[in-house]
């Protein structure tokens, strides 16, 4: 069953070019063939954004707390604790209670006893915050990947 296959080749001088589209070939009245659908974005685009209460990211109070955290620097590294990635979360209630979840670079950090107190003091001093609480956690452990790009750039890691 060893049949030999042959490919036939045909020599041609030229191939006719395909026809080009012309404007006069187009349908004159588009409405005959196309019905405009209801614009699904009309309702969405007419909505006004809800005013931020201030306690969520982007709100004035939340951003003031973040600014206060950015004023606290690690004593061994010239980067603030927020950009260093030590702050895992900031929750603010409508009555002005702030809860900050944070970690330290290591459990044996020299400021392990003083840093949470400083964070509580600084966050509590923000206008609009009535009570501040700091939750120090070790899980997930901190690693350099949690740092912001600005912090990595400052430390020569980028």
GUDO-673246 format. One record per residue: y, z, x of N, C-alpha, C in turn; residue in one letter. Coordinates in steps of 0.001 Angstrom, whole numbers, m for minus. Layout:
BEGIN
      n.Y      n.Z      n.X     ca.Y     ca.Z     ca.X      c.Y      c.Z      c.X  rest
        Y        Z        X        Y        Z        X        Y        Z        X     A
...
This chain:
BEGIN
      n.Y      n.Z      n.X     ca.Y     ca.Z     ca.X      c.Y      c.Z      c.X  rest
    m1193        0      820        0        0        0     1249        0      858     X
     1192     m625     1904     2329     m696     2793     3107    m1973     2500     X
     3893    m1901     1426     4674    m3078     1064     6001    m3038     1812     X
     6372    m4165     2261     7634    m4261     2972     8752    m4566     1981     X
     9811    m3766     2073    10940    m3970     1162    12024    m4735     1903     X
    12598    m5658     1205    13657    m6453     1804    14931    m6268      998     X
    16020    m6180     1718    17325    m6080     1079    17958    m7452     1128     X
    18318    m7919      m59    18944    m9223     m111    20445    m9075       80     X
    20999    m9869      905    22419    m9839     1192    23016   m11137      704     X
    24133   m11023      m38    24799   m12213     m552    26173   m12288       94     X
    26493   m13400      664    27772   m13603     1330    28760   m14150      309     X
    29940   m13487      189    30973   m13957     m731    32272   m14119       46     X
    33122   m15023     m424    34392   m15266      240    35482   m14318     m242     X
    35477   m13994    m1527    36517   m13119    m2071    36015   m12464    m3343     X
    36659   m11333    m3668    36337   m10623    m4900    37610   m10595    m5732     X
    37466   m10830    m7016    38645   m10833    m7895    39208    m9419    m7988     X
    40533    m9237    m7794    41121    m7892    m7875    41042    m7362    m9309     X
    40932    m6053    m9466    40874    m5489   m10825    42229    m5656   m11509     X
    42236    m5720   m12833    43516    m5893   m13527    44374    m4640   m13366     X
    45691    m4860   m13250    46622    m3748   m13094    47130    m3314   m14461     X
    47406    m2016   m14559    47929    m1489   m15818    49369    m1945   m15999     X
    49709    m2282   m17177    51062    m2720   m17499    51614    m1847   m18609     X
    52926    m1611   m18581    53558     m783   m19592    53426    m1416   m20962     X
    53511    m2742   m21055    53429    m3383   m22362    52024    m3300   m22947     X
    51024    m2908   m22127    49671    m2718   m22645    49513    m1355   m23317     X
    50460     m436   m23081    50361      921   m23610    50574      927   m25112     X
    50065     1984   m25741    50242     2125   m27188    51709     2430   m27458     X
    52309     1722   m28385    53727     1882   m28672    54025     3238   m29313     X
    53334     3593   m30373    53626     4825   m31093    52533     5844   m30775     X
    52872     6809   m29958    51903     7806   m29524    51492     8697   m30684     X
    52361     8919   m31645    52053     9824   m32752    50884     9326   m33585     X
    50585     8032   m33529    49444     7505   m34274    48119     8014   m33685     X
    48093     8199   m32374    46836     8584   m31728    46832    10025   m31241     X
    47988    10661   m31232    48065    12005   m30666    48794    12923   m31626     X
    48160    14020   m31966    48802    15003   m32834    49116    16230   m31981     X
    50363    16634   m31977    50757    17788   m31158    50153    19048   m31748     X
    49481    19778   m30876    48868    21039   m31277    49930    22130   m31265     X
    49689    23170   m31996    50604    24306   m32019    50678    24897   m30613     X
    51870    25165   m30171    52054    25676   m28817    51536    27104   m28749     X
    50469    27305   m28009    49848    28624   m27930    50683    29615   m27140     X
    51656    29148   m26383    52508    30053   m25620    53770    30471   m26382     X
    54027    29856   m27532    55274    30133   m28243    55427    31612   m28552     X
    54402    32259   m29078    54486    33682   m29402    54613    34533   m28165     X
    53881    34172   m27144    53910    34939   m25895    55277    34859   m25233     X
    55856    33661   m25191    57131    33480   m24518    58289    34117   m25282     X
    58140    34292   m26597    59220    34887   m27366    59211    36409   m27291     X
    58119    37001   m26786    58046    38454   m26669    58935    38942   m25533     X
    59559    40051   m25762    60366    40693   m24729    59475    41698   m23996     X
    59633    41837   m22677    58813    42815   m21962    59150    44225   m22425     X
    58116    45048   m22489    58337    46431   m22892    59061    47170   m21770     X
    59953    48029   m22163    60685    48805   m21173    59727    49772   m20487     X
    59870    49890   m19186    59021    50813   m18436    59469    52232   m18731     X
    58494    53102   m18916    58836    54497   m19185    59276    55201   m17916     X
    58980    54607   m16781    59366    55207   m15513    58196    55861   m14819     X
    57132    56137   m15562    56005    56857   m14973    54905    55944   m14462     X
    54988    54655   m14755    53973    53734   m14262    54532    52920   m13099     X
    53642    52276   m12328    54130    51473   m11191    55216    50499   m11636     X
    56286    50488   m10896    57431    49649   m11235    58518    50421   m11950     X
    58162    51564   m12537    59141    52391   m13227    60000    53152   m12226     X
    61166    53553   m12648    62126    54199   m11752    61590    55508   m11179     X
    60981    56341   m12012    60484    57630   m11537    59317    57445   m10564     X
    58425    56531   m10903    57281    56254   m10037    57757    55761    m8671     X
    58686    54830    m8680    59190    54278    m7419    59957    55327    m6612     X
    60626    56265    m7303    61316    57341    m6598    60309    58245    m5891     X
    59156    58488    m6533    58101    59288    m5904    57542    58550    m4693     X
    57320    57250    m4824    56811    56453    m3697    57814    56480    m2545     X
    59100    56366    m2861    60130    56429    m1812    60104    57776    m1101     X
    59881    58863    m1866    59798    60192    m1256    58584    60274     m330     X
    57469    59669     m740    56264    59672       97    56477    58863     1376     X
    57281    57821     1279    57543    56985     2457    58452    57666     3471     X
    59022    58813     3099    59854    59565     4032    59036    60555     4866     X
    57754    60709     4542    56897    61646     5260    56119    60866     6308     X
    56278    61240     7558    55626    60525     8652    54497    61353     9236     X
    53450    60658     9652    52366    61300    10374    52919    61714    11733     X
    52696    62951    12173    53300    63383    13431    52734    62689    14671     X
    51531    62132    14558    50922    61482    15724    51139    59981    15746     X
    51442    59404    14585    51588    57954    14459    52961    57683    13849     X
    53753    56779    14406    55105    56545    13887    55138    55688    12624     X
    54307    56045    11641    54226    55301    10383    54197    56322     9252     X
    54847    56003     8127    54841    56943     7006    53460    56996     6354     X
    53193    58085     5654    51841    58314     5119    51474    57328     4015     X
    52470    56767     3321    52172    55787     2266    51682    54484     2885     X
    52419    53966     3872    52014    52716     4524    50764    52904     5375     X
    50515    54136     5792    49321    54440     6571    48062    54391     5693     X
    48250    54391     4379    47122    54306     3460    46514    55657     3133     X
    47252    56730     3381    46734    58068     3091    46896    58455     1621     X
    47752    57744      896    47961    58031     m526    47032    57143    m1333     X
    46097    57755    m2049    45131    57006    m2846    45602    56776    m4276     X
    46477    57646    m4761    46944    57459    m6127    48091    58384    m6470     X
    48951    57916    m7377    50056    58707    m7898    50018    58572    m9410     X
    49868    59690   m10083    49863    59698   m11550    50987    60603   m12020     X
    51797    60082   m12943    52922    60857   m13468    52805    60877   m14982     X
    52860    62068   m15559    52809    62190   m17014    54214    62045   m17580     X
    54289    61871   m18891    55595    61687   m19531    56456    62945   m19465     X
    55835    64115   m19277    56623    65343   m19179    56986    65716   m17743     X
    56786    64788   m16786    57242    64989   m15420    56267    65690   m14494     X
    54996    65712   m14831    53978    66293   m13945    53438    65176   m13056     X
    53536    65361   m11741    53055    64344   m10796    51809    64863   m10096     X
    50778    64034   m10056    49553    64364    m9332    49354    63283    m8270     X
    49317    63706    m7014    49143    62785    m5904    47760    63010    m5312     X
    46972    61938    m5235    45668    62006    m4596    45823    61402    m3216     X
    45446    62182    m2210    45632    61707     m841    44484    62160       48     X
    44460    61610     1238    43502    62018     2248    44245    62147     3570     X
    43538    62477     4613    44098    62511     5959    43237    61618     6834     X
    43729    61286     8009    42965    60375     8869    41606    60956     9230     X
    41543    62269     9467    40264    62951     9723    40358    64361     9144     X
    39227    64987     8839    39270    66372     8354    39821    67333     9409     X
    39759    66951    10680    40230    67805    11762    41667    67490    12170     X
    42375    66790    11299    43758    66411    11574    44591    67680    11783     X
    45473    67705    12793    46259    68904    13074    47188    69322    11935     X
    47514    68390    11029    48414    68735     9923    47658    68922     8608     X
    46347    69140     8698    45521    69276     7493    46001    70400     6587     X
    46568    71444     7176    47037    72557     6361    48464    72349     5869     X
    49292    71693     6659    50705    71581     6294    51054    70307     5524     X
    50343    69208     5758    50700    67924     5141    50644    67971     3602     X
    49582    68470     2981    49585    68517     1509    50748    69337      953     X
    51113    70421     1617    52253    71221     1175    53559    70467     1275     X
    53714    69688     2341    54929    68888     2492    54996    67805     1429     X
    53864    67175     1138    53828    66143       96    54206    66761    m1253     X
    53637    67915    m1559    53947    68597    m2820    55435    68941    m2902     X
    56002    69428    m1802    57421    69790    m1762    58310    68567    m1955     X
    58027    67492    m1246    58862    66275    m1338    58762    65633    m2717     X
    57551    65529    m3252    57388    64904    m4571    58026    65790    m5634     X
    57869    67101    m5508    58473    68025    m6465    59984    68013    m6446     X
    60577    67568    m5346    62040    67537    m5255    62648    66260    m5834     X
    61819    65316    m6256    62329    64083    m6870    62888    64421    m8248     X
    64088    63946    m8529    64707    64195    m9839    63832    63617   m10938     X
    63496    64433   m11922    62636    63991   m13024    61217    64516   m12910     X
    60847    65030   m11761    59516    65615   m11573    59651    67127   m11735     X
    58939    67667   m12701    59002    69096   m12944    57983    69866   m12138     X
    56824    69260   m11938    55751    69941   m11220    54969    68893   m10431     X
    54661    69202    m9191    53889    68281    m8349    52601    68975    m7905     X
    51540    68209    m7875    50236    68721    m7465    49615    67722    m6498     X
    49013    68210    m5435    48380    67336    m4448    46882    67616    m4437     X
    46109    66562    m4598    44650    66660    m4521    44220    66004    m3221     X
    43704    66802    m2309    43244    66299    m1018    41768    65946    m1143     X
    41441    64679     m872    40055    64210     m997    39594    63627      336     X
    38290    63597      518    37716    63026     1739    36822    61837     1426     X
    36641    61546      157    35794    60426     m231    36591    59521    m1152     X
    36825    58283     m853    36334    57559      316    37109    57962     1563     X
    36444    57950     2690    37133    58324     3925    38186    57277     4301     X
    39221    57742     4971    40283    56840     5406    39768    55956     6537     X
    40207    54713     6542    39942    53829     7678    41161    52941     7867     X
    41314    52353     9051    42523    51564     9348    42756    50383     8408     X
    41737    49939     7680    41925    48823     6751    42802    49202     5561     X
    42995    50478     5328    43812    50942     4212    45312    50865     4521     X
    45656    50607     5770    47067    50536     6153    47712    49258     5608     X
    49014    49360     5331    49755    48179     4896    49950    47253     6097     X
    50302    46012     5818    50550    45060     6903    51722    45510     7775     X
    52717    46161     7154    53863    46651     7912    53419    47704     8926     X
    52516    48590     8491    52024    49643     9388    51199    49033    10515     X
    50368    48056    10175    49551    47398    11208    50444    46693    12224     X
    51511    46084    11724    52446    45397    12614    53155    46396    13526     X
    53553    47529    12968    54232    48579    13733    53339    49117    14848     X
    52040    49181    14565    51098    49737    15543    50469    48660    16441     X
    50929    47405    16280    50420    46328    17118    49005    45899    16778     X
    48608    46093    15510    47254    45732    15099    47190    44348    14456     X
    48325    43684    14307    48332    42324    13721    48675    41309    14781     X
